[in-house]
Amino acid sequence: MTSLSLERVRPLLVSYGVYLAGLITRGVELVGKLGLYMLAARVLGAHDAGLFFLCITWVSLIATVARTGFEKASTRHIAAELAVGDGRAALRAMIFSMIWASAGGLIAAAITYAAAEPISVHLFSEPDLVRALALSAIVIVPQNLCIMFGHALAGLKRGIASQLVQNALWPVLTLSALALGVHQLDGLLYALAGSMMLASLLGLVLVLRRWRVFSVRRAIGAGIALPPLWKTALPLAVVEINQIALSSIPVLVLGMFASAADVGAFSVAMRISLLIWVVIISIGTIAAPMFAEHHRLGELRELHKLNRNVWLAISGFGVPVVAIMMLFPSSLLSLIGPGFETAATALVIMAVGQLVNCLLPCQDILLAMTGHGARLRLLNLLQFASCVVFSALLIPSFGMIGAATTSAICIAQGAIGTALSVRSLLPRPREGDQPDQVRGASMTAHRETGS
């Protein structure tokens, strides 16, 4: 192979090497989360496992509301400001986001504790849930902190460290506590909160190790101007809340019409189907700051090249994972324990939705990192409307199958909608375009969207 060929291939090999390292980190998450859900289901039994999944579903939903979109906004602003050499602006974005998410987490925790009884009794008709839901309030602030530190690290182009902090470490630590004898629901929630706090402390240490980058003064051209941080965050708040709602609403609605055992079986199947996000989010987290950087500098051609490499990597790694879910659903669920095979058909249906997601991946991240939060918000509101309508129509009559169908339709809708939006808002440069023309087209599109 000639030296010229090596120069062309080397960046691609480096990219895939980084993606592979990210996937190895996500493999740790996969082992931790799957092991945690499997062992928790075995130890707690179907009834208490259902209560556990209702608790973590509620916590994920209200914690996401409390962050109000500042996690992805911080990733975009940190990466984009550092791309033009403004470390002080990047530091301001990180600190403000941390303060906002922490304050919101405290409010969400207080609401969860105070409203545990009416939520459990009147919404889910599960009096046994009251104590566990009140106790789960202690998980909210640590969860917000580890997610915020993870997104800050992503903005600093430390994608693997980001995934370790916000996704991989806490399930492994919680699984370890479970394996060491924490076999009660209360103890498991304490272990979950403690594990997330340890992950947050690791995130703090890793951010401090990169502190010198925040001392950089503006040294490069300004590029495309960024809006204020809150303007980036507000539409992304709708997006983040919607994304967690899409996975939470089918579970919560099913909890109103089905037994705790059915909720537990469906929750396990849903979490197995969501393991495709291990691939998508792993690679997307690494690509996100580079999306923001290329866009800030007006490098539209490089932006599309990166997007294509992301698609190739995710399709190659993700499609085999989806195929296993579709071909061997009962075998996967039987690993959890007896009785969970009842969700096999539901797992196949949700895997179909994840296949579409896998073939059109990370376009929501691309829109978020290039300032098209308003379009992303519109698409997510349409998804939310579909989720509410199909949940109301299908789940009361068809139970788990209705919940799985709702989930699959909404996931496919989101993937297709974001892919079509990227084609219209970020057109590919023509062959004859010069670099200045490409930069000008990117800036024009940015101004037209008002972002």
N, C-alpha and C positions, 0 to 999 in steps of 0.2 A: 504494500500500500504506500503511495507517495506521501511526501510530507504535506502537500496541499490537501489531500484526502483526509489525512489525520487531523489537520486543523479544522476541517469541516465537521468531522465526526466527534471530535473531543468534547465540544460543548454539550452535544446530545448525550454522550456517555456520562458526563458529569451530572447532567440533569437527572437521568434515570438512576444514577448511583445515589443521588440525594433522595429521590422518590423511594428507592428501595430501602434506604436507611429509615425513612419516615414510616414505611410499611412495617419494618421490623419493630419499631416503637409501637405502632398500632397493633402489631401482633401481641405485644405484651398486654396492651389494653384488651384485646380480644380474649386472651386467656383469662385475664382478671375478671372481666365482666361476665363472660359466659360461665366461668367457674363460680363466680359469686351468685349469679342467678340460679344455676343448677343446684349448688350446695344449699343456698337459702331455701329453695323450693323443697329439697329433700328434708332439711332439718326442721323447717317451720311447718311443713304440711301445706296442703292446697289452700286451706282457709286463711291461715296467718300469712302465707305467701301472697295471697290476694290483697290483704291489708297492707303488706309491705309495698307492693307495687302501686297501690292507690296512693300511699304516702309519698313515694319518690316521684310519682307522676304529678301530684299536686305541688310538691316542692319545686320541681323543674319548671312548672308553668308559672308560679308566682315569683320565683327568682328571676325568670326571664323578663317578666313585666317590670320588676324592680330595676333591672339594668338599663331599661329604656333605650336599647340600641347602641349604648356607648362602647360595647366591646368591639364590634366590627368598625365603628367609627374611629376608635383609637388605633386599630391596626392600620387603617388607611392613612390617617393623619401622621402617625409616627413614621411610617415608611415613606410617604410622599415628602414630608418636611426634611427628612434625612437625605432624600434623593437630591435636594437642592442645597444641602449644607446648612440647614437651619435647625441645629440641635436644640436650641432653647425652645423653639415652637413645638418641637416633638415632645420635649419634657413637659411643657405646659399641658399638652393634650393628654399625656399619660396620667399626670397627677389629677387633673380635673375629672377624668373618667373614673379613676379609682375612688375618689371622694364621693362622686355621684352614686356609683354602684354600691358602695358600702352603706351610705345613708339610706338608699332605697331598700337594701337588704334588711336593715334593722326595722324599717317600717313594715316590710312584708312578713318578717318573723313575728312581730307583735300582732299583726292581723291574723296570722295562722294560729297562734296560741289562743287568742281571744275568741276566735270563731270556730274552734275545733268541734265543739259540740253541735251547733246548728248545721255545720257542713256535714258532719258524719251522720246525724240523725235524720235531718230533713232532706238533704241532697242525695245521700247514698243509702239511707235506711240501714245503716250499719252501726249500731251503738257500740260494738266492740272496737270501732275505729277511733273513738274519741281520744283515748289516752295516747295512742300511737301518733295520731295526727298532731296533737298538741306538742308532743315530744319532737316531732320532725321539724319544728320551727328552728331548732338549734343547728340544722343543716344549712339553712338558707344563706347566712352571711359567709361561712367558709366556702360554699359553692360559688358564690359571686366572686369572692376574692381569687380563687384558683382559676376561674375562667378569665377574669380581667388580667391577671398576670400572664396567663397563657396567650391572650391576644396581644399584650404588650410585647412579649417575646417574638410573636409572629411578625409584628411591625419592625422589630429589630433584626429580622431575617434569621431568627433562630427557630426555625420551624419544628425541628425535632425536639428541642427543649420545650417548645410551646405545647406540643402534643403530650409530652411526658407530664407536664404540670397539670394541664386541664383535663386530660383524658386517661392517661395510663397508670399513674401512680396510685391514685385513691382507690380504684377497684382492686388492685393487687393488695394494698394494705388492708382494706375491708375484708377481702377474701382470707387473708392471713389471720385476722381476728376471728373470723368464723371457724376456720380450721383449728384454731387454738382453743376453741371451747365456748365462744360467744354464740349461744344457741337460742336466745330469747329475742323477741322482736325489739324490746326496749334496748337491749345491749347492742343489737345490730345497728340501730339508729345512732347510738352514741359512737360506735366504731366508725360509721360512715362520716359523721361530723368531724371526728378527730382526724380521720384520714385526709379529708379535704383541707383541713387546717394545716396539716403537715405538707401537703402539696403546695399550698399557698406560701408557706415559709420557704420552700425550695424555689418557688417562682421569684420571691423577693430577692433571694441570694443570687439567682441567675441574672436578674435585671441589674442588680448592683454591680455585678462583674462587668457589665457593658456600660457602666455609667459615663465613661469618658466620651462616648459618642454624643452625649447631650451637651458637651461644652463646645461643640463645633459651631462656629459662626457662619453666616450666609457667605458662601464662596462661589456659588454656581448661579447661572441665570434662573430667574424666578419660575420659568415654565408656566404651566396652566395654574391659575390661581385656585386656591382651595376656599370653600365656604367656611364659615364658623363651625366649630366642632358640633355644636348643638344642631345646626342645620343638617349636617351629615347624619347625626344620630337619630333625629326624629322619624324620618321615613324608615330607617333601619330598625327602629324600635317596633314598628308595625310588622316588619318582616320577621324579626326574631320571635316576637310573641306569636305570630301566625305559625311559624315553623314548629314551635313547641306545642302549639294548640293542635296542629294536624296530627301529632302523635298522641296527644293527651285526650282530645275530645272523644275519639272512638272508645278509649278505655273508660273514661268517666261516664259516658252515656251507657255503655254496656254494664257498668256497675249499678246503674239504676234499674236495669231489667233482668240481670242475671245474678247467679250466686257468686260468692267470693271465689269459689273453686273455678268457675268458668272464667272469671276475670283473671285469675292467676294463670290459667292455661293460655288464654289469649295474649296476656302480657308477655309471657315467655316467647310465644310464637312471633309476636311483633318485634321483640328485642332481637331475636335471631334474624329476622328479615332486615332489621336496621343495621346489622353488622356490615352491610355493604357500605354504610357510611364510614366504616373503618378505612376502606379504600379511598372513598371520595374525599372525606374531610382530611385524611392524611396528606394526600397530594395537594388538595385545595389550600390547606394551611401553609404549605411551603410556597405555593404559587401566588398567594394573595398579595404579599408585599411587592412582588415583582410586577404583578398587574398594576398596582398603584404607582410604582416607580416609572414604568414605561408610559403610563398615561400622563403622569405629571410632566414628563419630559417630552411629550408629544410623539413618542416612538410607536406609531400605530402598527407599522409593519412587524416590529419585534413583539408587540402585544399579541397579534394574531398567531405568530409563530409559537409563542409560549402556549397560547390556548390550544393549538393543535397538538403540541407535545403532551399537554395535560390530558387531552382526550385519548390519545394513543395509550398513555400509561394506565389510565383508569379502566379503559375498555379491556386492555390486556390482562390486568390483574383482577378486575371485578366480575367479568362475565362468568368465569369458572366458579366463583363463589355463589353467584345466583343460580347457576345450573345445579349445584349440589343441593341447594334449598328446594328447587323444583322437583328434582328426581328422588330425593331421599328425605321427605319431610317427616314421616313417621319415625324413621331411624334417629333423626336429630332430636326429635321431641322425647323419644323414649330414653335418651341419655339423661334427661332431666329427672325422670321418675315416672312411676305408674300414674295413669290418668291424664297426662299431658298430651297424649297422642290424639285426643279429641280435637286439637287445634291444627291437625295436619292439613286439612283442606284450606283453612284460613292462611296457613303459612305459604302454600302454593300461590294463592291469590295475591298475597302481599309481595311475593317474589316477582310476580309479573310487573307490578308497578316499579319495583326496584330495578328491573331490567331496563325499562325505559330511562330511569334515572341514571343508570350506569352508562347508557349509550349517548346521553346528552348531559354530561356532568359539568359541575362547577360554573355554569353560566350565571347562576345567581351571585356567586362570589365575584365573577368578572364585572357584573353590573354594579355591585356594591363598591368595588374598589375603583371604578372609573366614574363615580359620581352620579350614577343613574338610579339613585335610591327612590326617586318618585315613581319611576316605571316599575321598579321592583315591588314597591308598596302596593301599587294597583294590582299587579299580578297576584300578590299574596292575599289581598282582600277578596279577589275572585276565588282563589283557592279556599279561603275561609268560608265563603258563602256556600261553595260546593260541599265542603265538609259538614256544615250545619244541616243543609238540605238533605244530603244523602244519609247522614246519621239519623235524622228524624224519620226518614222514609224506610230505611232498611234495617236498622238495629232492633227496633221493637219487635219486628216480625221475624227476622232471620238470625238474630243473636250474633254469634261470632262470625258467621259468614257475611252478614251485613256489615259488621265492623271492619272486616278485612277488605271487602269490596270498596267501602268508603275510603279507606286508607290508600288502596292501590290507585283509585281514580284520582285522588287529590295529588299524590306523588307524581303520577304521569302528567297530569295537567300542569304542574309547576315546572317540570323539566322541559316540556314542549314550549310553554309560554316564554320562559327565559331564553331558550335557544332562538326562538323567532325574534325576540326583542334585541338580542345581540346582533343578529343579522341586519336589523333595521337601524340601530343606533350606532353601531361600530362597523361600518362597511369596510370591506377589505380594500387596501390600496390597489390601484390598477398597476399593471406592469410598467407602464411608461412614467409613472409618477416619480418625481424627484423627492429626496428627503424633506425639503422645505414644504413641498405640496402636501405631503403626508402629515407633517406637523400642523400645517394650516387647516387641513380637513378635520384633524382631531380637535383643535381649538374651536373651530366653528361648531362642530357637533356638541361640544361641551357647553358653549354659550347658549345654543338653541334649547338645550334641556334645562337651563337655569341652575345647573349644579356645579 
